[in-house]
């Protein structure tokens, strides 16, 4: 089994996630929180009364931070991976130029086939892509077009894998950057809550830890996450 198809199989058969364990953790947290609220002086935080007025400013504040950190992370990742992305895009584009023609000449198809065939054989040998069946001697134009189409799909799959890996690296960098900024003082809780009155040091520590994780997670979601949240809020506000 080649690396390409093993990658797909591993993704489809990944069974490391156990929802029962996560639901158990959620239930325990809910029970502990309920007990603290009922039997202890566990203070409830008060949401900022002017949140509806300052909500847009808070959103723009975090959107600016997310975009700045996300773009910086993308630059760092692109320094070492951009050339591979360019290579895959160029390979896809040069095949697409031939496939988009109504009736490409046989000589052009043979020339493109010879060029891509040499490259694909090397990629197959390195187990980067799966095996693509060679075109037989004296093949028809349809056979050449079929081979080039298969090669284009293989290139597109590799580009998608590259983009997925690059996005994962960017997400990790943004998340850790958000954790660091939250540790240094950036706090979404201070922007959302009007007052937070705690009666013990462990409550202060727990709330600050939660604040750091929430702030880091918010930034780690990237601009796409904030845009999705903004769209949902806009749909709710204009709903009749």
C-alpha positions in Angstrom: 0.0 0.0 0.0 1.4 3.4 -1.0 1.7 6.3 1.3 -1.1 8.1 -0.5 -3.7 5.4 0.1 -2.4 4.5 3.6 -2.9 8.2 4.5 -6.5 8.0 3.4 -7.1 4.7 5.2 -5.6 6.0 8.4 -7.8 9.1 8.2 -11.0 7.1 7.7 -10.3 4.5 10.3 -8.9 6.8 13.1 -10.5 5.5 16.3 -8.4 7.4 18.9 -11.4 9.7 19.7 -13.7 8.3 22.4 -16.8 10.4 22.8 -17.8 8.6 26.0 -14.6 9.8 27.8 -15.2 13.4 26.8 -18.8 13.3 27.8 -17.8 11.9 31.1 -15.3 14.8 31.7 -18.1 17.3 30.8 -20.5 15.7 33.2 -18.0 15.7 36.0 -17.2 19.4 35.4 -20.9 20.3 35.4 -21.5 18.4 38.7 -18.5 19.9 40.4 -19.6 23.4 39.2 -23.1 22.9 40.4 -21.9 21.7 43.8 -19.7 24.7 44.2 -22.5 27.1 43.2 -24.9 25.4 45.6 -22.9 24.7 48.7 -20.1 27.2 48.5 -19.7 31.0 48.0 -18.9 30.5 44.3 -19.4 34.0 42.8 -21.2 34.4 39.5 -19.5 36.8 37.1 -21.6 39.8 35.9 -21.7 40.4 32.1 -20.9 43.9 31.0 -24.1 45.9 30.7 -22.7 47.9 27.8 -21.7 44.8 25.8 -24.2 45.5 23.1 -22.6 48.9 22.6 -19.0 47.9 22.8 -19.4 44.5 21.2 -18.3 45.7 17.8 -15.2 47.3 19.2 -14.3 44.1 21.1 -14.9 42.0 18.0 -12.7 44.3 15.8 -10.0 44.3 18.5 -9.7 40.5 18.4 -10.2 40.3 14.7 -7.2 42.6 14.2 -5.1 40.6 16.6 -6.1 37.3 14.9 -5.4 38.5 11.4 -2.0 40.0 12.4 -0.9 36.8 14.2 -2.3 34.5 11.6 -0.6 36.3 8.7 2.7 36.3 10.6 2.4 32.6 11.2 1.5 32.0 7.5 4.7 33.8 6.5 6.8 31.7 8.8 5.3 28.5 7.6 5.5 29.7 4.0 9.2 30.3 4.2 9.9 26.6 4.3 6.9 25.2 2.4 6.0 27.8 -0.2 8.2 26.3 -2.9 6.4 22.9 -2.7 3.0 24.7 -3.0 4.2 26.6 -6.1 5.4 23.3 -7.7 2.1 21.5 -7.2 0.1 24.5 -8.5 2.3 24.8 -11.6 1.9 21.1 -12.4 -1.9 21.3 -12.0 -2.1 24.5 -14.1 0.0 23.2 -17.0 -2.1 20.1 -17.3 -5.3 22.1 -17.0 -4.3 24.2 -19.9 -4.2 21.1 -22.1 -7.4 19.5 -20.7 -9.4 22.7 -21.1 -8.8 22.7 -24.9 -11.6 21.4 -27.0 -9.5 19.1 -29.2 -5.8 19.3 -28.4 -3.4 18.0 -31.1 -2.0 14.6 -30.7 1.5 15.9 -30.8 0.8 18.2 -27.9 -0.7 15.4 -25.9 2.3 13.2 -26.5 4.7 15.9 -25.5 2.8 16.7 -22.2 2.5 13.0 -21.5 6.2 12.4 -21.9 7.0 15.3 -19.6 4.5 14.3 -16.9 5.3 10.6 -17.2 9.0 11.2 -16.2 7.9 13.2 -13.2 5.2 10.8 -12.1 7.6 7.8 -12.3 9.9 9.5 -9.9 6.9 10.4 -7.6 5.7 6.8 -7.7 9.2 5.5 -6.9 9.4 7.9 -3.9 5.9 6.7 -2.9 4.5 10.2 -2.9 1.6 9.3 -5.2 -0.1 6.1 -6.1 0.7 4.1 -9.3 -0.9 5.5 -12.5 -1.2 3.1 -15.4 1.0 3.9 -18.3 -0.4 4.7 -21.7 0.3 1.9 -24.2 2.1 2.4 -27.5 0.0 3.9 -30.3 -2.5 5.1 -27.8 -5.6 7.2 -28.7 -6.0 10.8 -27.7 -8.6 9.6 -25.1 -5.9 7.5 -23.4 -3.5 10.4 -23.2 -6.3 12.6 -21.8 -7.2 10.0 -19.2 -3.6 9.7 -18.0 -3.2 13.4 -17.7 -6.5 13.7 -15.8 -5.4 11.0 -13.4 -2.1 12.9 -12.9 -3.9 16.1 -12.3 -6.1 14.5 -9.6 -3.0 13.0 -8.0 -1.3 16.5 -8.0 -4.5 18.1 -6.5 -4.6 15.5 -3.7 -0.9 16.3 -2.9 -1.6 20.0 -2.9 -4.6 19.5 -0.6 -2.4 17.5 1.8 0.2 20.2 1.7 -2.4 22.9 2.5 -3.8 20.8 5.3 -0.4 20.4 6.9 0.4 24.1 6.4 -2.9 25.1 7.9 -2.4 22.9 10.9 1.1 24.4 11.5 -0.4 27.9 11.3 -3.2 27.0 13.7 -0.7 25.7 16.2 1.4 28.8 16.0 -1.6 31.1 16.4 -2.9 29.1 19.3 0.4 29.2 21.2 0.8 32.9 20.4 -2.7 33.5 21.8 -1.7 31.5 25.0 1.4 33.7 25.3 -0.5 36.9 24.8 -3.2 35.9 27.2 -0.5 35.0 29.8 1.0 38.5 29.4 -2.4 40.2 30.0 -4.7 39.9 27.1 -8.1 38.9 28.6 -11.4 38.4 26.8 -13.1 38.0 30.2 -12.2 41.6 31.1 -13.8 42.7 27.9 -17.0 40.7 28.4 -17.6 40.9 32.1 -18.4 44.0 34.1 -17.3 42.6 37.5 -15.6 39.4 38.7 -15.6 39.1 42.5 -13.8 36.1 43.7 -13.5 35.0 47.4 -10.6 32.6 47.2 -7.2 32.4 45.6 -8.0 29.1 43.9 -11.0 30.6 42.2 -8.8 33.4 40.9 -6.3 30.9 39.7 -9.0 28.8 38.0 -10.7 31.8 36.4 -7.4 33.1 35.0 -6.4 29.6 33.7 -9.8 29.4 31.9 -9.4 33.0 30.6 -6.0 32.1 29.1 -7.3 28.9 27.4 -10.4 30.7 26.1 -8.4 33.6 24.8 -5.8 31.4 23.2 -8.5 29.2 21.7 -10.3 32.2 20.3 -7.1 33.4 18.6 -6.2 29.8 17.6 -9.5 29.5 15.7 -8.1 32.1 13.2 -10.0 34.7 11.2 -12.2 32.1 9.7 -13.6 31.2 13.1 -14.3 34.9 14.0 -15.9 35.5 10.6 -18.2 32.5 11.1 -19.2 33.7 14.5 -19.9 37.2 13.1 -22.0 35.7 10.3 -24.1 33.7 12.8 -24.6 36.8 15.0 -25.6 38.8 12.0 -28.2 36.2 11.0 -29.6 36.1 14.5 -29.9 39.9 14.7 -31.7 40.2 11.4 -34.0 37.3 11.9 -37.6 38.5 12.0 
